[in-house]
Amino acid sequence: MAHTPLTSVFTGLRTGLHLLFVALVALVIGRAIVVATPTSAAVIALAALLLVSYGLGGYFAGRPEGPGARPARALLWLLVLSVEWLVLVWLIPEAAYLVFPLFFLYLHLLPRRWGTLAVIVTVAAAIAALGLHGGWSIGGVVGPLVGAGVAVLIGLGYQSLAREAAEREALMAELIATRGQLAMTERASGVLAERARLAREIHDTVAQGLSSIQMLLHAAERADPNQPGMEHIRLARETAAANLADTRRFIHELSPAPLTDRGLAAALRRLAETHWRSERLDVQVRVSDSLDLPMHVQAALLRIAQGAMANVLQHADASTATITIARDSHSVELTIADDGVGFDAAAVLADRVAGASDSFGLTAIRERVDQLGGTLSIDAVPDRGTRLSVVLSLEEPA
């Protein structure tokens, strides 16, 4: 159990119980030595055995296995202590005082009903032993009864404290888990905010500049179509238009699609009908509208799908592409398959790492999956299409 303000209370109670037991055993041994009787040797030996049994049994008895259950070795330990105590109290009346620490053991290691019954039986045995050894008296009856009552009250208080400590520990664990989830959500929000800022910056600078260059070149082309170098101007305008189209695609990929209101399935279908729509490519989205995923997982899957579909549009030369998302209780899997020309995924990633390629799509997807602790698999063969699969865990880390 983690350290709590009540840990010191439990430690103090246990330490006090152990010291009380040792002191009472020492009292019994001292009494047997001072007042020598024919049974003194047996009393000393049995008291020493009881002390050893208490120490070794308490060490190996173990802790509770569950609510209302105790290991068999703990029950055996209680039985051995009880038998030894009964024999000892039969030999010397001072051993009756050892029943007080035994009360706490019964109440702690046995279920409440059986623990209370054990207290009643042992207090009756203590009263009988005191009466048989020294004669019946009010003190010999009231003393054990008062001790039993005090032990029961303290035992109930101990159990209440233990329950409160367990509840506090569970609450603390929940708070720590909630703090981790909040931190993860804040990081995801920060990433989305930074992406939105980059999208705005690119739109206001690069995209606007390319648009202006394209319009200026187009105006120059229309002003004098027959001037020398017109082919270069036309080529520059077409290059600017292509770069502007790529820049706008980057802006769309950086800007998060509205997931909050319509969900991931609607966002993917909207992208399939707009940005991914082509005369040569048919995009099928097989995602349930009732798919329930955490927001940061939805955003990650959307970004991965955007990056993968950008590669399909630019490089795959495919006629069909299918986006599928399936989940179970522990994970979610995104699959994007196309019937395009395929490629050598290992070679592309190796070239990207070595700096021999300016392709960034697969590297960005792999980095995003790694950040989320997921797995990425690519089944791609030249001229046989590509199948990209991403599996993300839906369980929080320990």
C-alpha positions as CSV (number, residue, x, y, z in Angstrom):
1,M,0.0,0.0,0.0
2,A,1.3,3.5,-0.9
3,H,2.3,5.7,2.0
4,T,-0.7,7.8,3.3
5,P,-1.3,9.9,6.4
6,L,-2.9,6.7,7.9
7,T,0.1,4.5,7.3
8,S,1.9,5.7,10.4
9,V,-1.3,5.0,12.4
10,F,-1.4,1.4,11.2
11,T,2.3,1.0,11.8
12,G,1.9,2.3,15.4
13,L,-1.0,0.0,16.1
14,R,0.8,-3.1,14.8
15,T,4.0,-2.2,16.7
16,G,2.1,-1.6,19.9
17,L,0.4,-5.0,19.5
18,H,3.7,-6.8,19.0
19,L,5.3,-5.1,22.0
20,L,2.3,-5.9,24.1
21,F,2.5,-9.6,23.2
22,V,6.2,-9.8,23.9
23,A,5.8,-8.0,27.3
24,L,3.0,-10.3,28.4
25,V,5.0,-13.4,27.4
26,A,8.0,-12.0,29.3
27,L,5.6,-11.5,32.3
28,V,4.5,-15.1,32.2
29,I,8.2,-16.3,32.0
30,G,9.2,-14.0,34.8
31,R,6.3,-15.2,37.0
32,A,7.3,-18.9,36.3
33,I,10.9,-18.1,37.3
34,V,10.1,-16.1,40.5
35,V,7.4,-18.4,41.7
36,A,8.9,-21.8,41.1
37,T,6.4,-24.7,40.7
38,P,6.7,-28.2,39.3
39,T,5.3,-26.8,36.0
40,S,7.7,-23.8,35.7
41,A,10.0,-25.5,33.2
42,A,7.1,-26.5,31.0
43,V,5.6,-22.9,31.3
44,I,8.9,-21.3,30.3
45,A,9.4,-23.7,27.4
46,L,5.8,-23.3,26.2
47,A,5.9,-19.5,26.5
48,A,9.1,-19.4,24.5
49,L,7.5,-21.6,21.9
50,L,4.5,-19.3,21.8
51,L,6.7,-16.3,21.2
52,V,8.6,-18.1,18.4
53,S,5.3,-19.2,16.8
54,Y,4.0,-15.7,17.0
55,G,7.1,-14.2,15.3
56,L,7.6,-16.8,12.6
57,G,3.9,-17.3,11.9
58,G,3.2,-13.6,11.7
59,Y,6.0,-13.3,9.1
60,F,4.9,-16.2,6.9
61,A,1.1,-15.8,7.3
62,G,0.9,-13.2,4.6
63,R,-1.7,-10.6,3.8
64,P,-5.4,-11.0,2.9
65,E,-6.1,-12.4,-0.5
66,G,-9.4,-10.5,-0.9
67,P,-12.3,-9.1,1.1
68,G,-13.5,-11.6,3.7
69,A,-10.8,-14.2,2.7
70,R,-7.6,-15.1,4.4
71,P,-4.9,-17.5,3.3
72,A,-5.0,-21.0,4.9
73,R,-1.6,-20.4,6.4
74,A,-3.0,-17.5,8.4
75,L,-5.8,-19.6,9.8
76,L,-3.3,-22.4,10.7
77,W,-1.2,-19.8,12.5
78,L,-4.2,-18.7,14.6
79,L,-5.1,-22.3,15.4
80,V,-1.5,-23.0,16.6
81,L,-1.4,-19.8,18.7
82,S,-4.8,-20.6,20.2
83,V,-3.9,-24.2,21.2
84,E,-0.5,-23.1,22.7
85,W,-2.3,-20.3,24.6
86,L,-4.9,-22.7,26.0
87,V,-2.3,-25.1,27.2
88,L,-0.3,-22.3,28.7
89,V,-3.3,-20.7,30.5
90,W,-4.1,-24.1,31.9
91,L,-0.6,-24.2,33.5
92,I,-0.3,-20.6,34.8
93,P,-3.1,-18.1,35.4
94,E,-1.0,-15.0,34.2
95,A,-1.2,-16.4,30.7
96,A,-4.8,-15.3,30.6
97,Y,-3.7,-11.8,29.9
98,L,-2.3,-13.0,26.6
99,V,-5.8,-13.2,25.4
100,F,-5.9,-9.5,24.8
101,P,-3.5,-9.3,21.8
102,L,-5.1,-12.5,20.5
103,F,-8.4,-10.6,20.3
104,F,-6.9,-8.3,17.7
105,L,-5.5,-11.2,15.7
106,Y,-9.0,-12.9,15.6
107,L,-10.7,-9.7,14.6
108,H,-8.1,-8.8,11.9
109,L,-7.6,-12.2,10.3
110,L,-11.0,-13.7,10.5
111,P,-14.3,-12.6,9.0
112,R,-16.3,-10.3,11.3
113,R,-18.7,-13.1,12.4
114,W,-16.1,-15.7,13.1
115,G,-13.7,-13.2,14.6
116,T,-16.4,-12.1,17.1
117,L,-17.2,-15.8,17.9
118,A,-13.5,-16.5,18.5
119,V,-13.3,-13.5,20.9
120,I,-16.3,-14.8,22.9
121,V,-14.8,-18.3,23.1
122,T,-11.4,-17.2,24.2
123,V,-12.7,-14.7,26.8
124,A,-14.8,-17.5,28.3
125,A,-11.7,-19.7,28.4
126,A,-9.7,-16.8,30.1
127,I,-12.5,-16.3,32.7
128,A,-12.6,-20.0,33.4
129,A,-8.8,-20.3,33.8
130,L,-8.7,-17.4,36.2
131,G,-11.6,-18.8,38.2
132,L,-10.1,-22.3,38.4
133,H,-6.6,-21.1,39.4
134,G,-7.4,-18.3,41.9
135,G,-11.1,-18.7,42.7
136,W,-14.0,-16.9,41.2
137,S,-14.1,-13.1,41.6
138,I,-15.7,-10.1,40.0
139,G,-12.4,-8.9,38.8
140,G,-11.7,-12.2,37.2
141,V,-14.9,-11.9,35.2
142,V,-15.1,-8.2,34.5
143,G,-11.4,-7.8,33.5
144,P,-11.5,-10.2,30.5
145,L,-15.0,-8.9,29.4
146,V,-13.7,-5.3,29.5
147,G,-10.6,-6.3,27.5
148,A,-12.7,-8.0,25.0
149,G,-15.0,-5.0,24.6
150,V,-12.1,-2.7,24.1
151,A,-10.5,-5.0,21.6
152,V,-13.7,-5.2,19.6
153,L,-14.0,-1.4,19.5
154,I,-10.4,-0.9,18.5
155,G,-10.7,-3.6,15.9
156,L,-13.7,-2.0,14.4
157,G,-11.9,1.3,14.4
158,Y,-8.9,-0.2,12.7
159,Q,-11.1,-1.7,10.0
160,S,-12.7,1.6,9.4
161,L,-9.3,3.3,9.0
162,A,-8.2,0.5,6.7
163,R,-11.2,1.1,4.5
164,E,-10.7,4.8,4.5
165,A,-7.0,4.3,3.5
166,A,-8.0,2.0,0.7
167,E,-10.6,4.5,-0.6
168,R,-8.0,7.3,-0.4
169,E,-5.5,5.2,-2.3
170,A,-8.0,4.4,-5.0
171,L,-9.0,8.1,-5.3
172,M,-5.3,9.0,-5.5
173,A,-4.8,6.5,-8.3
174,E,-7.8,7.9,-10.1
175,L,-6.5,11.4,-9.8
176,I,-3.1,10.4,-11.1
177,A,-4.8,8.7,-14.1
178,T,-7.0,11.7,-14.7
179,R,-4.0,14.0,-14.6
180,G,-2.2,11.8,-17.2
181,Q,-5.3,11.9,-19.5
182,L,-5.6,15.7,-19.1
183,A,-1.9,16.1,-19.9
184,M,-2.3,13.9,-23.0
185,T,-5.4,15.9,-24.1
186,E,-3.5,19.2,-23.6
187,R,-0.6,17.9,-25.7
188,A,-3.0,16.8,-28.4
189,S,-4.8,20.2,-28.3
190,G,-1.4,21.9,-28.5
191,V,-0.4,19.9,-31.6
192,L,-3.8,20.7,-33.3
193,A,-3.4,24.4,-32.4
194,E,0.1,24.5,-33.8
195,R,-1.0,22.8,-37.0
196,A,-3.8,25.3,-37.4
197,R,-1.3,28.2,-36.9
198,L,1.0,26.7,-39.6
199,A,-1.9,26.3,-42.0
200,R,-2.8,30.0,-41.5
201,E,0.8,31.1,-42.0
202,I,1.2,29.1,-45.1
203,H,-2.1,30.4,-46.5
204,D,-1.2,34.0,-45.7
205,T,2.4,33.8,-47.1
206,V,3.3,31.0,-49.5
207,A,-0.2,30.4,-50.9
208,Q,-0.9,34.1,-51.5
209,G,2.6,34.6,-53.0
210,L,2.1,31.7,-55.5
211,S,-1.4,32.9,-56.4
212,S,0.0,36.4,-57.1
213,I,2.9,35.0,-59.2
214,Q,0.4,32.9,-61.2
215,M,-1.9,35.8,-61.9
216,L,1.1,38.0,-62.9
217,L,2.4,35.4,-65.3
218,H,-1.0,34.8,-66.7
219,A,-1.4,38.6,-67.3
220,A,2.0,38.7,-69.1
221,E,1.0,35.7,-71.2
222,R,-2.2,37.4,-72.3
223,A,-0.6,40.8,-72.9
224,D,1.6,39.6,-75.7
225,P,1.1,35.9,-76.6
226,N,3.7,36.1,-79.4
227,Q,6.6,37.7,-77.5
228,P,9.9,35.8,-77.3
229,G,10.3,33.5,-74.3
230,M,6.5,32.9,-74.0
231,E,7.0,29.2,-73.6
232,H,9.1,29.9,-70.5
233,I,6.4,32.2,-69.1
234,R,3.8,29.6,-69.7
235,L,5.9,26.9,-68.0
236,A,6.5,29.2,-65.0
237,R,2.8,29.8,-64.7
238,E,1.9,26.1,-64.8
239,T,4.6,25.4,-62.2
240,A,3.3,28.1,-60.0
241,A,-0.3,26.7,-60.4
242,A,0.9,23.2,-59.5
243,N,2.8,24.4,-56.5
244,L,-0.2,26.4,-55.4
245,A,-2.4,23.3,-55.6
246,D,0.2,21.4,-53.5
247,T,0.3,24.2,-51.0
248,R,-3.5,24.3,-50.7
249,R,-3.5,20.5,-50.1
250,F,-0.9,21.0,-47.4
251,I,-3.2,23.6,-45.8
252,H,-6.2,21.3,-45.9
253,E,-4.1,18.5,-44.3
254,L,-2.9,20.8,-41.6
255,S,-6.3,22.2,-40.8
256,P,-8.4,19.8,-38.7
257,A,-11.7,18.7,-40.3
258,P,-14.7,19.3,-38.0
259,L,-14.9,16.1,-36.0
260,T,-16.8,17.3,-33.0
261,D,-20.2,17.8,-34.6
262,R,-20.2,15.0,-37.2
263,G,-17.6,12.5,-36.3
264,L,-14.7,10.8,-38.0
265,A,-16.9,8.9,-40.5
266,A,-18.6,12.0,-41.8
267,A,-15.2,13.8,-42.1
268,L,-13.7,11.0,-44.2
269,R,-16.7,10.9,-46.5
270,R,-16.6,14.7,-46.9
271,L,-12.9,14.5,-47.9
272,A,-13.7,11.6,-50.2
273,E,-16.3,13.6,-52.0
274,T,-14.2,16.8,-52.2
275,H,-10.4,16.7,-51.9
276,W,-9.9,13.0,-52.9
277,R,-12.5,13.0,-55.7
278,S,-11.1,12.3,-59.1
279,E,-12.3,11.1,-62.5
280,R,-9.9,8.1,-62.3
281,L,-10.2,7.3,-58.6
282,D,-13.2,5.9,-56.7
283,V,-12.8,6.3,-52.9
284,Q,-14.9,4.1,-50.7
285,V,-15.3,4.9,-46.9
286,R,-16.3,2.0,-44.8
287,V,-16.6,3.5,-41.4
288,S,-19.6,3.3,-39.0
289,D,-21.3,6.6,-38.1
290,S,-21.7,5.2,-34.6
291,L,-18.0,4.7,-34.2
292,D,-17.1,6.0,-30.7
293,L,-13.4,7.0,-30.2
294,P,-11.5,9.5,-28.1
295,M,-11.1,12.8,-29.9
296,H,-7.3,12.6,-30.1
297,V,-7.6,9.2,-31.6
298,Q,-10.1,10.5,-34.2
299,A,-7.8,13.4,-35.1
300,A,-4.8,11.1,-35.4
301,L,-6.7,8.6,-37.7
302,L,-7.9,11.5,-39.8
303,R,-4.4,12.9,-40.3
304,I,-3.0,9.4,-41.1
305,A,-5.8,8.9,-43.7
306,Q,-5.1,12.3,-45.2
307,G,-1.4,11.6,-45.6
308,A,-2.0,8.1,-47.0
309,M,-4.6,9.3,-49.5
310,A,-2.2,12.1,-50.6
311,N,0.3,9.4,-51.5
312,V,-2.5,7.4,-53.3
313,L,-3.5,10.5,-55.4
314,Q,0.1,11.5,-56.2
315,H,1.8,8.2,-56.8
316,A,-0.5,5.2,-56.9
317,D,-2.3,5.7,-60.2
318,A,-5.1,3.7,-58.7
319,S,-8.7,3.3,-59.8
320,T,-10.2,2.4,-56.4
321,A,-9.2,3.1,-52.8
322,T,-11.0,1.8,-49.7
323,I,-10.8,3.3,-46.2
324,T,-11.9,0.9,-43.4
325,I,-11.9,1.5,-39.6
326,A,-12.7,-1.3,-37.2
327,R,-12.4,-1.3,-33.4
328,D,-12.7,-3.7,-30.5
329,S,-12.6,-3.1,-26.8
330,H,-8.8,-2.6,-26.7
331,S,-7.7,-1.2,-30.1
332,V,-8.8,0.4,-33.4
333,E,-7.5,-0.4,-36.8
334,L,-7.4,1.9,-39.9
335,T,-6.8,0.2,-43.2
336,I,-6.3,2.0,-46.6
337,A,-6.1,-0.3,-49.6
338,D,-5.7,0.7,-53.3
339,D,-5.2,-1.2,-56.6
340,G,-2.5,1.1,-57.8
341,V,1.1,0.5,-59.0
342,G,2.4,-0.3,-55.6
343,F,6.0,0.4,-54.4
344,D,8.9,-0.8,-52.3
345,A,8.0,0.6,-48.9
346,A,11.3,-0.4,-47.3
347,A,13.4,1.2,-50.0
348,V,11.3,4.5,-49.9
349,L,11.7,4.8,-46.1
350,A,15.4,4.0,-46.3
351,D,15.9,6.6,-49.0
352,R,14.0,9.1,-46.9
353,V,16.2,8.4,-43.8
354,A,19.4,8.6,-46.0
355,G,18.2,11.9,-47.5
356,A,18.1,10.5,-51.0
357,S,14.4,11.2,-51.3
358,D,12.2,14.2,-50.6
359,S,9.1,12.0,-49.9
360,F,7.7,12.8,-46.5
361,G,4.3,11.1,-46.4
362,L,5.2,7.7,-45.1
363,T,7.8,9.1,-42.7
364,A,5.2,11.5,-41.2
365,I,2.7,8.7,-40.9
366,R,5.2,6.4,-39.1
367,E,6.3,9.2,-36.7
368,R,2.6,9.9,-35.8
369,V,1.9,6.3,-35.2
370,D,5.0,5.9,-33.1
371,Q,4.0,9.0,-31.0
372,L,0.7,7.3,-30.2
373,G,2.4,3.9,-29.4
374,G,0.7,2.2,-32.3
375,T,1.9,-0.2,-35.0
376,L,2.2,0.5,-38.8
377,S,2.3,-2.2,-41.4
378,I,2.6,-1.7,-45.2
379,D,1.9,-4.4,-47.6
380,A,3.0,-3.0,-51.0
381,V,4.2,-4.9,-54.0
382,P,5.1,-3.1,-57.3
383,D,2.2,-3.4,-59.8
384,R,0.0,-5.1,-57.2
385,G,-1.4,-2.3,-55.1
386,T,-0.8,-1.1,-51.6
387,R,-2.4,-1.9,-48.2
388,L,-1.6,0.3,-45.3
389,S,-2.7,-0.7,-41.8
390,V,-2.5,1.2,-38.5
391,V,-3.4,-0.2,-35.1
392,L,-3.8,2.2,-32.1
393,S,-4.4,1.1,-28.6
394,L,-7.4,2.5,-26.8
395,E,-6.1,1.6,-23.3
396,E,-4.4,4.2,-21.2
397,P,-0.8,3.5,-20.2
398,A,0.0,2.2,-16.6
